[in-house]
Each structure stands twice: as C-alpha cells, then as structure tokens.
Amino acid sequence: MFRVGIPPDVPTRAEFFQPTTSTVWVGRINDLSAGGCSIVIRPDQALGLDMGVVLPQAKISIDGFVDLTVDLVIRNQRIISDAEWVFGAEFAELPALSAQQLDRAVMQLQRLMIG
C-alpha cells in the first residue's frame, strides 16, 4: 500500500482518547496511506499504546486534504528521539466514503510532493 509523507508545512493533527485514562491526547500525523497513518507523540503519551490496542473515534486532520473520525489499531512503534515516538496505526472498518476520501488525500499529497 502506498504511503506518503506529509510535507512539513501542512498542518496535521491526530486526537484520540488515551486507552486507560480517557484523556484526550494530540499528536502529529507523519505519513498517510489508504490503510493507515503514523502518529508522532511525546513519550509520556505512549502509556497504554501497545500493539493491537484500538483507539476508537480518533480524529484525523490534514489541513486541506482530510478531516475524518476513524477507529485506529496500533500496529507498531518506534522511538525517533527522546522527545518523539512514532506509532503506526491501521484504520479499522472504514466506511466506503471515508476510504475514498483517504485514497484521494494520498493521491493529492503524492502530487504535491512530486511538485
């Protein structure tokens, strides 16, 4: 599945409920595909984000490209610095309209990157 990085000048936001405390946490979307995205968060927000954890009703926003509420499933994690961790998340049970919006956003971002 094709994955496209988000240009640094495009504002992004991922909002989700932390699984054990129901606190709303916010991260930055690092890349996007039709099937998922990666989210950069602070290490203190990583509590409870183990592989397989479902984040229901997460809000995914990439300014000018996509603004959706989706269920996410954590699939992987990597540490990129002491201040940032990246979590790979898969979109779960997407409605057809949301899947089409994501496909379109990936293609538009790809064209933007190619320039």
ZADRENZA-488506 format. One line per 8 residues: their letters; for each residue x, y, z of N, C-alpha, C. Coordinates in nm, 3 decimals. Atoms other than C-alpha are relative to their C-alpha. Example, Ala and Ser with C-alpha at 12.3 -4.5 7.8 and 13.67 -1.06 7.14 Angstrom:
2
as) 0.089 -0.119 0.000 1.230 -0.450 0.780 0.090 0.120 0.000 ~ -0.082 -0.119 -0.006 1.367 -0.106 0.714 -0.077 0.109 0.073
//
This chain:
115
mfrvgipp) 0.084 -0.117 0.000 0.000 0.000 0.000 0.089 0.124 0.000 ~ -0.082 -0.118 0.013 0.146 0.337 -0.099 -0.016 0.092 0.122 ~ -0.002 -0.089 -0.115 0.243 0.561 0.194 0.071 0.128 -0.040 ~ -0.058 -0.128 0.037 0.313 0.931 0.151 0.029 0.081 0.127 ~ -0.035 -0.087 -0.110 0.496 1.159 0.392 -0.078 0.131 -0.011 ~ 0.071 -0.127 -0.002 0.322 1.477 0.497 0.104 0.113 -0.006 ~ -0.095 -0.112 0.007 0.507 1.794 0.390 0.001 0.078 0.132 ~ -0.010 -0.067 -0.130 0.635 1.988 0.694 -0.083 0.127 0.012
dvptraef) 0.079 -0.122 -0.007 0.437 2.299 0.601 -0.152 -0.025 0.001 ~ 0.142 0.034 -0.005 0.100 2.114 0.605 -0.037 -0.036 0.144 ~ 0.040 0.031 -0.137 -0.065 2.128 0.949 -0.079 -0.131 0.009 ~ 0.069 0.126 -0.022 -0.178 1.789 1.079 -0.034 -0.013 0.148 ~ 0.041 0.021 -0.140 -0.347 1.667 1.395 -0.069 -0.135 0.010 ~ 0.070 0.124 -0.035 -0.449 1.335 1.545 -0.043 0.014 0.145 ~ 0.053 -0.006 -0.136 -0.673 1.342 1.852 -0.059 -0.135 0.033 ~ 0.053 0.129 -0.041 -0.751 1.026 2.044 -0.006 -0.007 0.151
fqpttstv) 0.011 0.022 -0.143 -0.851 0.906 2.388 0.108 -0.098 0.043 ~ -0.098 0.092 -0.057 -0.567 0.752 2.589 -0.079 -0.117 0.057 ~ 0.083 0.117 -0.032 -0.689 0.394 2.647 -0.030 -0.023 0.148 ~ 0.024 0.034 -0.141 -0.652 0.372 3.025 -0.058 0.114 0.083 ~ 0.049 -0.114 -0.079 -0.744 0.724 3.141 -0.109 0.081 -0.070 ~ 0.097 -0.074 0.081 -0.974 0.853 2.864 0.034 0.149 -0.012 ~ -0.048 -0.136 0.023 -0.765 1.170 2.846 0.019 0.019 -0.150 ~ -0.021 -0.026 0.143 -0.763 1.331 2.501 0.145 0.043 -0.021
wvgrindl) -0.137 -0.032 0.035 -0.412 1.336 2.356 0.005 0.041 -0.146 ~ -0.014 -0.053 0.135 -0.295 1.512 2.044 0.140 -0.033 -0.051 ~ -0.126 0.028 0.065 -0.023 1.405 1.804 0.003 0.060 -0.139 ~ -0.019 -0.050 0.137 0.112 1.499 1.463 0.001 -0.120 -0.094 ~ 0.001 0.107 0.100 0.042 1.284 1.159 0.126 0.015 -0.085 ~ -0.128 -0.001 0.068 0.373 1.194 0.999 -0.011 -0.047 -0.145 ~ 0.024 0.050 0.136 0.256 0.996 0.696 -0.137 -0.064 -0.007 ~ 0.136 0.047 0.024 -0.061 0.859 0.543 -0.001 -0.100 -0.114
saggcsiv) 0.030 0.091 0.110 -0.176 0.567 0.333 -0.151 -0.022 0.002 ~ 0.144 0.028 0.003 -0.521 0.446 0.235 -0.040 -0.091 0.116 ~ 0.031 0.095 -0.106 -0.495 0.189 0.514 0.042 0.041 0.138 ~ -0.044 -0.040 -0.133 -0.337 0.381 0.800 0.086 0.125 -0.003 ~ -0.085 -0.118 -0.012 -0.108 0.654 0.923 0.099 -0.023 0.113 ~ -0.088 0.001 -0.117 0.178 0.716 1.160 -0.022 0.130 0.075 ~ 0.028 -0.112 -0.087 0.133 0.947 1.454 0.120 0.022 0.092 ~ -0.113 -0.036 -0.086 0.416 1.126 1.636 -0.056 0.060 0.127
irpdqalg) 0.044 -0.051 -0.130 0.358 1.181 2.007 0.118 0.006 0.096 ~ -0.102 -0.004 -0.105 0.556 1.256 2.320 0.001 -0.135 0.073 ~ -0.008 0.129 -0.070 0.681 0.951 2.516 -0.097 -0.011 0.118 ~ 0.093 0.009 -0.113 0.463 1.042 2.817 -0.143 -0.029 -0.044 ~ 0.132 0.033 0.052 0.160 0.994 2.591 -0.008 -0.145 -0.049 ~ -0.004 0.135 0.056 0.265 0.641 2.495 -0.058 -0.105 0.094 ~ 0.056 0.094 -0.097 0.122 0.478 2.807 -0.126 -0.065 -0.054 ~ 0.118 0.073 0.045 -0.124 0.208 2.703 -0.010 -0.019 -0.151
ldmgvvlp) 0.007 0.014 0.145 -0.046 0.228 2.331 0.080 -0.120 -0.047 ~ -0.065 0.125 0.038 0.058 -0.132 2.290 -0.054 -0.050 -0.133 ~ 0.046 0.056 0.127 0.034 -0.326 1.965 -0.136 -0.068 0.020 ~ 0.133 0.059 -0.005 -0.326 -0.426 1.896 -0.103 0.084 0.072 ~ 0.095 -0.086 -0.071 -0.482 -0.152 2.109 -0.083 0.078 -0.101 ~ 0.092 -0.074 0.086 -0.787 0.007 1.946 -0.024 0.138 0.059 ~ 0.031 -0.138 -0.038 -0.830 0.384 1.959 -0.127 0.039 -0.074 ~ 0.125 -0.030 0.068 -1.198 0.441 1.884 -0.020 0.150 -0.018
qakisidg) 0.041 -0.137 0.026 -1.325 0.763 1.731 0.116 0.100 0.004 ~ -0.114 -0.092 0.011 -0.982 0.916 1.666 -0.029 0.100 -0.111 ~ 0.020 -0.105 0.100 -0.991 1.244 1.477 0.131 0.021 -0.074 ~ -0.116 -0.013 0.087 -0.750 1.266 1.184 -0.023 0.123 -0.088 ~ 0.015 -0.122 0.079 -0.696 1.605 1.024 0.133 0.035 -0.066 ~ -0.113 -0.048 0.079 -0.455 1.702 0.747 -0.054 0.118 -0.077 ~ 0.057 -0.124 0.050 -0.523 2.064 0.659 -0.008 0.004 -0.153 ~ 0.022 -0.010 0.143 -0.674 2.093 0.313 -0.012 -0.134 -0.072
fvdltvdl) 0.002 0.132 0.065 -0.672 1.716 0.250 -0.103 -0.095 0.059 ~ 0.091 0.098 -0.061 -0.869 1.511 0.501 -0.034 0.042 0.142 ~ 0.047 -0.027 -0.135 -1.074 1.555 0.817 -0.104 -0.107 0.032 ~ 0.085 0.116 -0.025 -1.220 1.227 0.945 0.005 -0.044 0.144 ~ -0.001 0.071 -0.127 -1.315 1.041 1.259 0.001 -0.149 -0.034 ~ -0.021 0.141 0.034 -1.191 0.681 1.241 0.041 -0.078 0.124 ~ -0.056 0.087 -0.102 -1.109 0.385 1.461 0.139 -0.041 -0.046 ~ -0.138 0.037 0.031 -0.735 0.313 1.475 0.040 -0.121 0.081
virnqrii) -0.059 0.113 -0.071 -0.549 -0.004 1.570 0.151 0.020 -0.004 ~ -0.145 -0.017 -0.007 -0.189 0.037 1.689 0.067 -0.127 -0.053 ~ -0.068 0.113 0.062 0.035 -0.188 1.475 0.150 -0.005 0.028 ~ -0.143 0.001 -0.031 0.391 -0.078 1.557 0.039 0.131 0.068 ~ -0.051 -0.117 -0.071 0.604 0.170 1.746 0.150 0.010 -0.023 ~ -0.144 -0.020 0.005 0.947 0.323 1.707 0.034 0.133 0.067 ~ -0.046 -0.119 -0.068 1.142 0.579 1.902 0.090 0.076 -0.096 ~ -0.084 -0.078 0.092 1.282 0.859 1.686 0.088 0.099 0.074
sdaewvfg) -0.084 -0.085 -0.085 1.418 1.074 1.969 -0.051 -0.012 0.143 ~ 0.046 0.000 -0.139 1.391 1.126 2.344 -0.134 0.071 0.015 ~ 0.121 -0.081 -0.009 1.104 1.366 2.275 -0.114 -0.048 -0.089 ~ 0.104 0.042 0.094 0.915 1.186 1.997 0.003 -0.150 -0.026 ~ 0.020 0.140 0.038 0.781 0.837 1.943 -0.101 -0.003 -0.114 ~ 0.091 0.014 0.114 0.604 0.723 1.627 -0.077 -0.131 0.016 ~ 0.086 0.117 -0.004 0.310 0.485 1.630 -0.064 -0.019 -0.136 ~ 0.069 0.035 0.123 0.191 0.310 1.317 -0.138 -0.049 0.035
aefaelpa) 0.139 0.036 -0.029 -0.186 0.281 1.315 -0.072 -0.037 -0.128 ~ 0.082 0.046 0.112 -0.421 0.096 1.084 -0.142 0.051 0.019 ~ 0.141 -0.039 -0.006 -0.766 0.231 1.001 -0.084 -0.127 0.008 ~ 0.083 0.120 -0.020 -1.028 -0.019 1.120 -0.141 0.025 -0.054 ~ 0.138 0.001 0.049 -1.354 -0.088 0.937 -0.045 0.135 -0.053 ~ 0.032 -0.129 0.060 -1.360 0.224 0.725 -0.127 -0.008 -0.084 ~ 0.112 -0.010 0.094 -1.689 0.322 0.564 0.053 0.034 -0.139 ~ -0.045 -0.021 0.138 -1.663 0.341 0.184 0.032 0.146 -0.029
lsaqqldr) -0.023 -0.142 0.026 -1.689 0.721 0.178 0.132 0.047 0.063 ~ -0.126 -0.035 -0.067 -1.404 0.758 0.430 0.120 -0.058 -0.073 ~ -0.108 0.064 0.075 -1.189 0.513 0.234 0.029 0.078 -0.129 ~ -0.018 -0.079 0.121 -1.247 0.716 -0.083 0.068 0.133 0.030 ~ -0.062 -0.126 -0.039 -1.154 1.040 0.096 0.149 -0.021 0.029 ~ -0.141 0.029 -0.028 -0.830 0.881 0.219 0.078 -0.029 -0.127 ~ -0.066 0.027 0.129 -0.745 0.747 -0.127 0.029 0.131 -0.073 ~ -0.015 -0.129 0.068 -0.799 1.094 -0.272 0.108 0.085 0.067
avmqlqrl) -0.100 -0.078 -0.073 -0.589 1.259 0.002 0.140 -0.051 -0.028 ~ -0.132 0.058 0.029 -0.299 1.018 -0.058 0.046 0.041 -0.140 ~ -0.036 -0.039 0.137 -0.307 1.091 -0.432 0.034 0.150 -0.008 ~ -0.028 -0.144 0.002 -0.322 1.469 -0.374 0.133 0.031 0.067 ~ -0.127 -0.021 -0.068 -0.033 1.457 -0.127 0.118 -0.049 -0.084 ~ -0.104 0.052 0.088 0.168 1.245 -0.368 0.031 0.101 -0.110 ~ -0.020 -0.101 0.105 0.116 1.504 -0.644 0.070 0.123 0.056 ~ -0.063 -0.116 -0.064 0.213 1.782 -0.403 0.149 -0.024 0.022
mig) -0.141 0.033 -0.027 0.538 1.603 -0.312 0.081 -0.007 -0.129 ~ -0.069 0.011 0.128 0.625 1.536 -0.676 0.018 0.139 -0.061 ~ -0.008 -0.140 0.036 0.551 1.901 -0.749 -0.015 0.028 -0.143
//
